[in-house]
């Protein structure tokens, strides 16, 4: 679980570096893409991992 968390932090750092290179309009589009990515990928993954841990 900590590994996943560390990976998310690292991804966030890279995203911020990329965001620093884009314009304000691009920032809006990019932010919505990242937001939907979190909702579709990272949150379900975390929930599944948590459930898996509690069952064992």
CHARMM internal coordinates of N, CA and C (Angstrom, degrees):
IC EDIT
DIST 1 N 1 CA 1.4667
DIST 1 CA 1 C 1.5353
ANGL 1 N 1 CA 1 C 110.32
DIST 1 C 2 N 1.3332
ANGL 1 CA 1 C 2 N 116.10
DIHE 1 N 1 CA 1 C 2 N -42.87
DIST 2 N 2 CA 1.4643
ANGL 1 C 2 N 2 CA 120.11
DIHE 1 CA 1 C 2 N 2 CA 178.51
DIST 2 CA 2 C 1.5258
ANGL 2 N 2 CA 2 C 111.41
DIHE 1 C 2 N 2 CA 2 C -63.80
DIST 2 C 3 N 1.3306
ANGL 2 CA 2 C 3 N 115.76
DIHE 2 N 2 CA 2 C 3 N -34.65
DIST 3 N 3 CA 1.4656
ANGL 2 C 3 N 3 CA 119.80
DIHE 2 CA 2 C 3 N 3 CA 178.77
DIST 3 CA 3 C 1.5238
ANGL 3 N 3 CA 3 C 109.87
DIHE 2 C 3 N 3 CA 3 C -63.37
DIST 3 C 4 N 1.3372
ANGL 3 CA 3 C 4 N 116.51
DIHE 3 N 3 CA 3 C 4 N -44.29
DIST 4 N 4 CA 1.4637
ANGL 3 C 4 N 4 CA 121.47
DIHE 3 CA 3 C 4 N 4 CA 177.89
DIST 4 CA 4 C 1.5276
ANGL 4 N 4 CA 4 C 109.99
DIHE 3 C 4 N 4 CA 4 C -60.25
DIST 4 C 5 N 1.3255
ANGL 4 CA 4 C 5 N 115.67
DIHE 4 N 4 CA 4 C 5 N -44.49
DIST 5 N 5 CA 1.4646
ANGL 4 C 5 N 5 CA 121.09
DIHE 4 CA 4 C 5 N 5 CA -179.84
DIST 5 CA 5 C 1.5271
ANGL 5 N 5 CA 5 C 110.51
DIHE 4 C 5 N 5 CA 5 C -61.44
DIST 5 C 6 N 1.3241
ANGL 5 CA 5 C 6 N 116.40
DIHE 5 N 5 CA 5 C 6 N -45.22
DIST 6 N 6 CA 1.4672
ANGL 5 C 6 N 6 CA 121.10
DIHE 5 CA 5 C 6 N 6 CA 178.62
DIST 6 CA 6 C 1.5248
ANGL 6 N 6 CA 6 C 110.82
DIHE 5 C 6 N 6 CA 6 C -61.75
DIST 6 C 7 N 1.3233
ANGL 6 CA 6 C 7 N 116.43
DIHE 6 N 6 CA 6 C 7 N -39.28
DIST 7 N 7 CA 1.4654
ANGL 6 C 7 N 7 CA 120.87
DIHE 6 CA 6 C 7 N 7 CA 178.92
DIST 7 CA 7 C 1.5284
ANGL 7 N 7 CA 7 C 110.46
DIHE 6 C 7 N 7 CA 7 C -64.21
DIST 7 C 8 N 1.3283
ANGL 7 CA 7 C 8 N 116.63
DIHE 7 N 7 CA 7 C 8 N -41.00
DIST 8 N 8 CA 1.4720
ANGL 7 C 8 N 8 CA 120.94
DIHE 7 CA 7 C 8 N 8 CA 178.59
DIST 8 CA 8 C 1.5240
ANGL 8 N 8 CA 8 C 110.12
DIHE 7 C 8 N 8 CA 8 C -62.59
DIST 8 C 9 N 1.3302
ANGL 8 CA 8 C 9 N 116.47
DIHE 8 N 8 CA 8 C 9 N -43.56
DIST 9 N 9 CA 1.4712
ANGL 8 C 9 N 9 CA 120.90
DIHE 8 CA 8 C 9 N 9 CA 178.36
DIST 9 CA 9 C 1.5268
ANGL 9 N 9 CA 9 C 110.19
DIHE 8 C 9 N 9 CA 9 C -60.09
DIST 9 C 10 N 1.3278
ANGL 9 CA 9 C 10 N 116.13
DIHE 9 N 9 CA 9 C 10 N -44.91
DIST 10 N 10 CA 1.4650
ANGL 9 C 10 N 10 CA 120.84
DIHE 9 CA 9 C 10 N 10 CA -179.59
DIST 10 CA 10 C 1.5207
ANGL 10 N 10 CA 10 C 110.49
DIHE 9 C 10 N 10 CA 10 C -63.19
DIST 10 C 11 N 1.3386
ANGL 10 CA 10 C 11 N 116.93
DIHE 10 N 10 CA 10 C 11 N -43.05
DIST 11 N 11 CA 1.4687
ANGL 10 C 11 N 11 CA 121.56
DIHE 10 CA 10 C 11 N 11 CA 177.17
DIST 11 CA 11 C 1.5288
ANGL 11 N 11 CA 11 C 109.61
DIHE 10 C 11 N 11 CA 11 C -59.78
DIST 11 C 12 N 1.3273
ANGL 11 CA 11 C 12 N 116.50
DIHE 11 N 11 CA 11 C 12 N -44.92
DIST 12 N 12 CA 1.4651
ANGL 11 C 12 N 12 CA 121.03
DIHE 11 CA 11 C 12 N 12 CA 179.03
DIST 12 CA 12 C 1.5227
ANGL 12 N 12 CA 12 C 111.11
DIHE 11 C 12 N 12 CA 12 C -57.91
DIST 12 C 13 N 1.3190
ANGL 12 CA 12 C 13 N 116.21
DIHE 12 N 12 CA 12 C 13 N -41.88
DIST 13 N 13 CA 1.4679
ANGL 12 C 13 N 13 CA 120.38
DIHE 12 CA 12 C 13 N 13 CA 179.76
DIST 13 CA 13 C 1.5219
ANGL 13 N 13 CA 13 C 110.89
DIHE 12 C 13 N 13 CA 13 C -61.77
DIST 13 C 14 N 1.3253
ANGL 13 CA 13 C 14 N 116.06
DIHE 13 N 13 CA 13 C 14 N -44.85
DIST 14 N 14 CA 1.4692
ANGL 13 C 14 N 14 CA 121.16
DIHE 13 CA 13 C 14 N 14 CA 178.64
DIST 14 CA 14 C 1.5269
ANGL 14 N 14 CA 14 C 110.02
DIHE 13 C 14 N 14 CA 14 C -63.71
DIST 14 C 15 N 1.3352
ANGL 14 CA 14 C 15 N 116.50
DIHE 14 N 14 CA 14 C 15 N -43.33
DIST 15 N 15 CA 1.4633
ANGL 14 C 15 N 15 CA 121.33
DIHE 14 CA 14 C 15 N 15 CA 179.27
DIST 15 CA 15 C 1.5270
ANGL 15 N 15 CA 15 C 110.39
DIHE 14 C 15 N 15 CA 15 C -58.58
DIST 15 C 16 N 1.3247
ANGL 15 CA 15 C 16 N 116.23
DIHE 15 N 15 CA 15 C 16 N -44.52
DIST 16 N 16 CA 1.4672
ANGL 15 C 16 N 16 CA 120.20
DIHE 15 CA 15 C 16 N 16 CA -179.50
DIST 16 CA 16 C 1.5208
ANGL 16 N 16 CA 16 C 110.98
DIHE 15 C 16 N 16 CA 16 C -62.65
DIST 16 C 17 N 1.3231
ANGL 16 CA 16 C 17 N 116.67
DIHE 16 N 16 CA 16 C 17 N -39.37
DIST 17 N 17 CA 1.4602
ANGL 16 C 17 N 17 CA 119.99
DIHE 16 CA 16 C 17 N 17 CA 177.62
DIST 17 CA 17 C 1.5236
ANGL 17 N 17 CA 17 C 110.38
DIHE 16 C 17 N 17 CA 17 C -64.04
DIST 17 C 18 N 1.3286
ANGL 17 CA 17 C 18 N 116.67
DIHE 17 N 17 CA 17 C 18 N -40.61
DIST 18 N 18 CA 1.4629
ANGL 17 C 18 N 18 CA 120.80
DIHE 17 CA 17 C 18 N 18 CA 177.49
DIST 18 CA 18 C 1.5263
ANGL 18 N 18 CA 18 C 110.63
DIHE 17 C 18 N 18 CA 18 C -66.84
DIST 18 C 19 N 1.3328
ANGL 18 CA 18 C 19 N 116.10
DIHE 18 N 18 CA 18 C 19 N -42.03
DIST 19 N 19 CA 1.4616
ANGL 18 C 19 N 19 CA 120.68
DIHE 18 CA 18 C 19 N 19 CA -179.84
DIST 19 CA 19 C 1.5234
ANGL 19 N 19 CA 19 C 111.56
DIHE 18 C 19 N 19 CA 19 C -61.09
DIST 19 C 20 N 1.3162
ANGL 19 CA 19 C 20 N 116.12
DIHE 19 N 19 CA 19 C 20 N -33.93
DIST 20 N 20 CA 1.4637
ANGL 19 C 20 N 20 CA 120.14
DIHE 19 CA 19 C 20 N 20 CA -179.86
DIST 20 CA 20 C 1.5252
ANGL 20 N 20 CA 20 C 111.26
DIHE 19 C 20 N 20 CA 20 C -62.87
DIST 20 C 21 N 1.3346
ANGL 20 CA 20 C 21 N 116.30
DIHE 20 N 20 CA 20 C 21 N -21.01
DIST 21 N 21 CA 1.4629
ANGL 20 C 21 N 21 CA 120.67
DIHE 20 CA 20 C 21 N 21 CA -175.66
DIST 21 CA 21 C 1.5317
ANGL 21 N 21 CA 21 C 113.49
DIHE 20 C 21 N 21 CA 21 C -95.36
DIST 21 C 22 N 1.3226
ANGL 21 CA 21 C 22 N 117.61
DIHE 21 N 21 CA 21 C 22 N -3.04
DIST 22 N 22 CA 1.4623
ANGL 21 C 22 N 22 CA 119.32
DIHE 21 CA 21 C 22 N 22 CA -177.00
DIST 22 CA 22 C 1.5243
ANGL 22 N 22 CA 22 C 111.74
DIHE 21 C 22 N 22 CA 22 C -108.25
DIST 22 C 23 N 1.3334
ANGL 22 CA 22 C 23 N 115.72
DIHE 22 N 22 CA 22 C 23 N 164.74
DIST 23 N 23 CA 1.4656
ANGL 22 C 23 N 23 CA 120.62
DIHE 22 CA 22 C 23 N 23 CA -178.85
DIST 23 CA 23 C 1.5286
ANGL 23 N 23 CA 23 C 111.24
DIHE 22 C 23 N 23 CA 23 C -81.13
DIST 23 C 24 N 1.3188
ANGL 23 CA 23 C 24 N 116.08
DIHE 23 N 23 CA 23 C 24 N 173.80
DIST 24 N 24 CA 1.4639
ANGL 23 C 24 N 24 CA 121.69
DIHE 23 CA 23 C 24 N 24 CA -177.82
DIST 24 CA 24 C 1.5244
ANGL 24 N 24 CA 24 C 112.20
DIHE 23 C 24 N 24 CA 24 C -61.22
DIST 24 C 25 N 1.3321
ANGL 24 CA 24 C 25 N 117.86
DIHE 24 N 24 CA 24 C 25 N -43.30
DIST 25 N 25 CA 1.4616
ANGL 24 C 25 N 25 CA 120.82
DIHE 24 CA 24 C 25 N 25 CA -179.47
DIST 25 CA 25 C 1.5233
ANGL 25 N 25 CA 25 C 110.13
DIHE 24 C 25 N 25 CA 25 C -65.46
DIST 25 C 26 N 1.3203
ANGL 25 CA 25 C 26 N 116.26
DIHE 25 N 25 CA 25 C 26 N -45.38
DIST 26 N 26 CA 1.4573
ANGL 25 C 26 N 26 CA 120.24
DIHE 25 CA 25 C 26 N 26 CA 177.50
DIST 26 CA 26 C 1.5263
ANGL 26 N 26 CA 26 C 110.74
DIHE 25 C 26 N 26 CA 26 C -59.53
DIST 26 C 27 N 1.3276
ANGL 26 CA 26 C 27 N 114.97
DIHE 26 N 26 CA 26 C 27 N -36.08
DIST 27 N 27 CA 1.4632
ANGL 26 C 27 N 27 CA 119.92
DIHE 26 CA 26 C 27 N 27 CA 179.72
DIST 27 CA 27 C 1.5242
ANGL 27 N 27 CA 27 C 111.11
DIHE 26 C 27 N 27 CA 27 C -57.42
DIST 27 C 28 N 1.3302
ANGL 27 CA 27 C 28 N 116.99
DIHE 27 N 27 CA 27 C 28 N -42.98
DIST 28 N 28 CA 1.4645
ANGL 27 C 28 N 28 CA 121.14
DIHE 27 CA 27 C 28 N 28 CA 179.88
DIST 28 CA 28 C 1.5302
ANGL 28 N 28 CA 28 C 111.04
DIHE 27 C 28 N 28 CA 28 C -61.52
DIST 28 C 29 N 1.3296
ANGL 28 CA 28 C 29 N 116.35
DIHE 28 N 28 CA 28 C 29 N -48.14
DIST 29 N 29 CA 1.4650
ANGL 28 C 29 N 29 CA 120.49
DIHE 28 CA 28 C 29 N 29 CA 179.84
DIST 29 CA 29 C 1.5237
ANGL 29 N 29 CA 29 C 110.57
DIHE 28 C 29 N 29 CA 29 C -62.68
DIST 29 C 30 N 1.3215
ANGL 29 CA 29 C 30 N 114.80
DIHE 29 N 29 CA 29 C 30 N -45.39
DIST 30 N 30 CA 1.4586
ANGL 29 C 30 N 30 CA 121.26
DIHE 29 CA 29 C 30 N 30 CA -176.85
DIST 30 CA 30 C 1.5221
ANGL 30 N 30 CA 30 C 110.61
DIHE 29 C 30 N 30 CA 30 C -62.63
DIST 30 C 31 N 1.3370
ANGL 30 CA 30 C 31 N 115.92
DIHE 30 N 30 CA 30 C 31 N -42.66
DIST 31 N 31 CA 1.4582
ANGL 30 C 31 N 31 CA 120.81
DIHE 30 CA 30 C 31 N 31 CA -179.25
DIST 31 CA 31 C 1.5292
ANGL 31 N 31 CA 31 C 111.07
DIHE 30 C 31 N 31 CA 31 C -61.14
DIST 31 C 32 N 1.3291
ANGL 31 CA 31 C 32 N 117.23
DIHE 31 N 31 CA 31 C 32 N -40.77
DIST 32 N 32 CA 1.4644
ANGL 31 C 32 N 32 CA 119.85
DIHE 31 CA 31 C 32 N 32 CA -179.92
DIST 32 CA 32 C 1.5280
ANGL 32 N 32 CA 32 C 111.05
DIHE 31 C 32 N 32 CA 32 C -69.20
DIST 32 C 33 N 1.3259
ANGL 32 CA 32 C 33 N 116.48
DIHE 32 N 32 CA 32 C 33 N -35.36
DIST 33 N 33 CA 1.4682
ANGL 32 C 33 N 33 CA 120.15
DIHE 32 CA 32 C 33 N 33 CA 176.34
DIST 33 CA 33 C 1.5230
ANGL 33 N 33 CA 33 C 110.32
DIHE 32 C 33 N 33 CA 33 C -64.40
DIST 33 C 34 N 1.3226
ANGL 33 CA 33 C 34 N 116.42
DIHE 33 N 33 CA 33 C 34 N -46.72
DIST 34 N 34 CA 1.4643
ANGL 33 C 34 N 34 CA 121.10
DIHE 33 CA 33 C 34 N 34 CA 179.95
DIST 34 CA 34 C 1.5254
ANGL 34 N 34 CA 34 C 110.04
DIHE 33 C 34 N 34 CA 34 C -62.96
DIST 34 C 35 N 1.3271
ANGL 34 CA 34 C 35 N 116.60
DIHE 34 N 34 CA 34 C 35 N -41.04
DIST 35 N 35 CA 1.4573
ANGL 34 C 35 N 35 CA 121.02
DIHE 34 CA 34 C 35 N 35 CA 179.85
DIST 35 CA 35 C 1.5277
ANGL 35 N 35 CA 35 C 110.62
DIHE 34 C 35 N 35 CA 35 C -60.04
DIST 35 C 36 N 1.3361
ANGL 35 CA 35 C 36 N 117.22
DIHE 35 N 35 CA 35 C 36 N -46.71
DIST 36 N 36 CA 1.4625
ANGL 35 C 36 N 36 CA 120.09
DIHE 35 CA 35 C 36 N 36 CA -179.85
DIST 36 CA 36 C 1.5283
ANGL 36 N 36 CA 36 C 110.70
DIHE 35 C 36 N 36 CA 36 C -67.72
DIST 36 C 37 N 1.3444
ANGL 36 CA 36 C 37 N 116.60
DIHE 36 N 36 CA 36 C 37 N -32.24
DIST 37 N 37 CA 1.4620
ANGL 36 C 37 N 37 CA 120.56
DIHE 36 CA 36 C 37 N 37 CA 176.54
DIST 37 CA 37 C 1.5271
ANGL 37 N 37 CA 37 C 110.09
DIHE 36 C 37 N 37 CA 37 C -63.29
DIST 37 C 38 N 1.3318
ANGL 37 CA 37 C 38 N 116.67
DIHE 37 N 37 CA 37 C 38 N -45.03
DIST 38 N 38 CA 1.4606
ANGL 37 C 38 N 38 CA 120.89
DIHE 37 CA 37 C 38 N 38 CA 176.42
DIST 38 CA 38 C 1.5271
ANGL 38 N 38 CA 38 C 110.48
DIHE 37 C 38 N 38 CA 38 C -57.72
DIST 38 C 39 N 1.3300
ANGL 38 CA 38 C 39 N 116.85
DIHE 38 N 38 CA 38 C 39 N -47.95
DIST 39 N 39 CA 1.4573
ANGL 38 C 39 N 39 CA 120.88
DIHE 38 CA 38 C 39 N 39 CA -176.58
DIST 39 CA 39 C 1.5204
ANGL 39 N 39 CA 39 C 111.87
DIHE 38 C 39 N 39 CA 39 C -63.96
DIST 39 C 40 N 1.3399
ANGL 39 CA 39 C 40 N 116.83
DIHE 39 N 39 CA 39 C 40 N -39.49
DIST 40 N 40 CA 1.4628
ANGL 39 C 40 N 40 CA 120.37
DIHE 39 CA 39 C 40 N 40 CA -174.62
DIST 40 CA 40 C 1.5194
ANGL 40 N 40 CA 40 C 113.39
DIHE 39 C 40 N 40 CA 40 C -83.79
DIST 40 C 41 N 1.3276
ANGL 40 CA 40 C 41 N 117.08
DIHE 40 N 40 CA 40 C 41 N -32.59
DIST 41 N 41 CA 1.4666
ANGL 40 C 41 N 41 CA 119.88
DIHE 40 CA 40 C 41 N 41 CA -171.26
DIST 41 CA 41 C 1.5245
ANGL 41 N 41 CA 41 C 112.56
DIHE 40 C 41 N 41 CA 41 C -111.15
DIST 41 C 42 N 1.3202
ANGL 41 CA 41 C 42 N 116.81
DIHE 41 N 41 CA 41 C 42 N -59.99
DIST 42 N 42 CA 1.4558
ANGL 41 C 42 N 42 CA 119.93
DIHE 41 CA 41 C 42 N 42 CA -168.58
DIST 42 CA 42 C 1.5205
ANGL 42 N 42 CA 42 C 113.07
DIHE 41 C 42 N 42 CA 42 C -71.68
DIST 42 C 43 N 1.3303
ANGL 42 CA 42 C 43 N 117.53
DIHE 42 N 42 CA 42 C 43 N -43.97
DIST 43 N 43 CA 1.4625
ANGL 42 C 43 N 43 CA 119.82
DIHE 42 CA 42 C 43 N 43 CA -177.81
DIST 43 CA 43 C 1.5361
ANGL 43 N 43 CA 43 C 111.66
DIHE 42 C 43 N 43 CA 43 C -65.86
DIST 43 C 44 N 1.3452
ANGL 43 CA 43 C 44 N 119.53
DIHE 43 N 43 CA 43 C 44 N -49.57
DIST 44 N 44 CA 1.4677
ANGL 43 C 44 N 44 CA 119.11
DIHE 43 CA 43 C 44 N 44 CA 176.37
DIST 44 CA 44 C 1.5275
ANGL 44 N 44 CA 44 C 112.45
DIHE 43 C 44 N 44 CA 44 C -58.23
DIST 44 C 45 N 1.3208
ANGL 44 CA 44 C 45 N 117.69
DIHE 44 N 44 CA 44 C 45 N -39.33
DIST 45 N 45 CA 1.4608
ANGL 44 C 45 N 45 CA 121.50
DIHE 44 CA 44 C 45 N 45 CA 179.27
DIST 45 CA 45 C 1.5189
ANGL 45 N 45 CA 45 C 110.37
DIHE 44 C 45 N 45 CA 45 C -61.37
DIST 45 C 46 N 1.3188
ANGL 45 CA 45 C 46 N 116.44
DIHE 45 N 45 CA 45 C 46 N -44.56
DIST 46 N 46 CA 1.4585
ANGL 45 C 46 N 46 CA 121.37
DIHE 45 CA 45 C 46 N 46 CA -179.57
DIST 46 CA 46 C 1.5206
ANGL 46 N 46 CA 46 C 110.75
DIHE 45 C 46 N 46 CA 46 C -64.19
DIST 46 C 47 N 1.3217
ANGL 46 CA 46 C 47 N 116.80
DIHE 46 N 46 CA 46 C 47 N -43.20
DIST 47 N 47 CA 1.4652
ANGL 46 C 47 N 47 CA 121.45
DIHE 46 CA 46 C 47 N 47 CA 179.55
DIST 47 CA 47 C 1.5217
ANGL 47 N 47 CA 47 C 110.40
DIHE 46 C 47 N 47 CA 47 C -61.93
DIST 47 C 48 N 1.3234
ANGL 47 CA 47 C 48 N 116.57
DIHE 47 N 47 CA 47 C 48 N -45.33
DIST 48 N 48 CA 1.4661
ANGL 47 C 48 N 48 CA 121.00
DIHE 47 CA 47 C 48 N 48 CA 178.96
DIST 48 CA 48 C 1.5227
ANGL 48 N 48 CA 48 C 110.14
DIHE 47 C 48 N 48 CA 48 C -61.44
DIST 48 C 49 N 1.3126
ANGL 48 CA 48 C 49 N 117.76
DIHE 48 N 48 CA 48 C 49 N -43.90
DIST 49 N 49 CA 1.4672
ANGL 48 C 49 N 49 CA 121.78
DIHE 48 CA 48 C 49 N 49 CA 179.23
DIST 49 CA 49 C 1.5265
ANGL 49 N 49 CA 49 C 110.30
DIHE 48 C 49 N 49 CA 49 C -61.31
DIST 49 C 50 N 1.3291
ANGL 49 CA 49 C 50 N 116.91
DIHE 49 N 49 CA 49 C 50 N -43.61
DIST 50 N 50 CA 1.4619
ANGL 49 C 50 N 50 CA 120.62
DIHE 49 CA 49 C 50 N 50 CA -179.95
DIST 50 CA 50 C 1.5210
ANGL 50 N 50 CA 50 C 111.00
DIHE 49 C 50 N 50 CA 50 C -62.75
DIST 50 C 51 N 1.3157
ANGL 50 CA 50 C 51 N 117.39
DIHE 50 N 50 CA 50 C 51 N -44.95
DIST 51 N 51 CA 1.4626
ANGL 50 C 51 N 51 CA 121.37
DIHE 50 CA 50 C 51 N 51 CA 179.01
DIST 51 CA 51 C 1.5212
ANGL 51 N 51 CA 51 C 110.30
DIHE 50 C 51 N 51 CA 51 C -61.98
DIST 51 C 52 N 1.3221
ANGL 51 CA 51 C 52 N 115.44
DIHE 51 N 51 CA 51 C 52 N -42.46
DIST 52 N 52 CA 1.4584
ANGL 51 C 52 N 52 CA 120.89
DIHE 51 CA 51 C 52 N 52 CA -178.97
DIST 52 CA 52 C 1.5303
ANGL 52 N 52 CA 52 C 109.98
DIHE 51 C 52 N 52 CA 52 C -60.70
DIST 52 C 53 N 1.3176
ANGL 52 CA 52 C 53 N 116.24
DIHE 52 N 52 CA 52 C 53 N -41.69
DIST 53 N 53 CA 1.4614
ANGL 52 C 53 N 53 CA 121.06
DIHE 52 CA 52 C 53 N 53 CA -178.56
DIST 53 CA 53 C 1.5297
ANGL 53 N 53 CA 53 C 111.65
DIHE 52 C 53 N 53 CA 53 C -67.44
DIST 53 C 54 N 1.3188
ANGL 53 CA 53 C 54 N 117.90
DIHE 53 N 53 CA 53 C 54 N -38.74
DIST 54 N 54 CA 1.4628
ANGL 53 C 54 N 54 CA 120.28
DIHE 53 CA 53 C 54 N 54 CA -176.99
DIST 54 CA 54 C 1.5270
ANGL 54 N 54 CA 54 C 111.79
DIHE 53 C 54 N 54 CA 54 C -72.49
DIST 54 C 55 N 1.3356
ANGL 54 CA 54 C 55 N 117.41
DIHE 54 N 54 CA 54 C 55 N -29.39
DIST 55 N 55 CA 1.4631
ANGL 54 C 55 N 55 CA 119.40
DIHE 54 CA 54 C 55 N 55 CA -179.56
DIST 55 CA 55 C 1.5240
ANGL 55 N 55 CA 55 C 112.27
DIHE 54 C 55 N 55 CA 55 C -72.58
DIST 55 C 56 N 1.3317
ANGL 55 CA 55 C 56 N 117.07
DIHE 55 N 55 CA 55 C 56 N -27.49
DIST 56 N 56 CA 1.4678
ANGL 55 C 56 N 56 CA 118.62
DIHE 55 CA 55 C 56 N 56 CA -177.63
DIST 56 CA 56 C 1.4727
ANGL 56 N 56 CA 56 C 110.26
DIHE 55 C 56 N 56 CA 56 C -80.81
END
COOR INIT
IC SEED 1 N 1 CA 1 C
IC BUILD
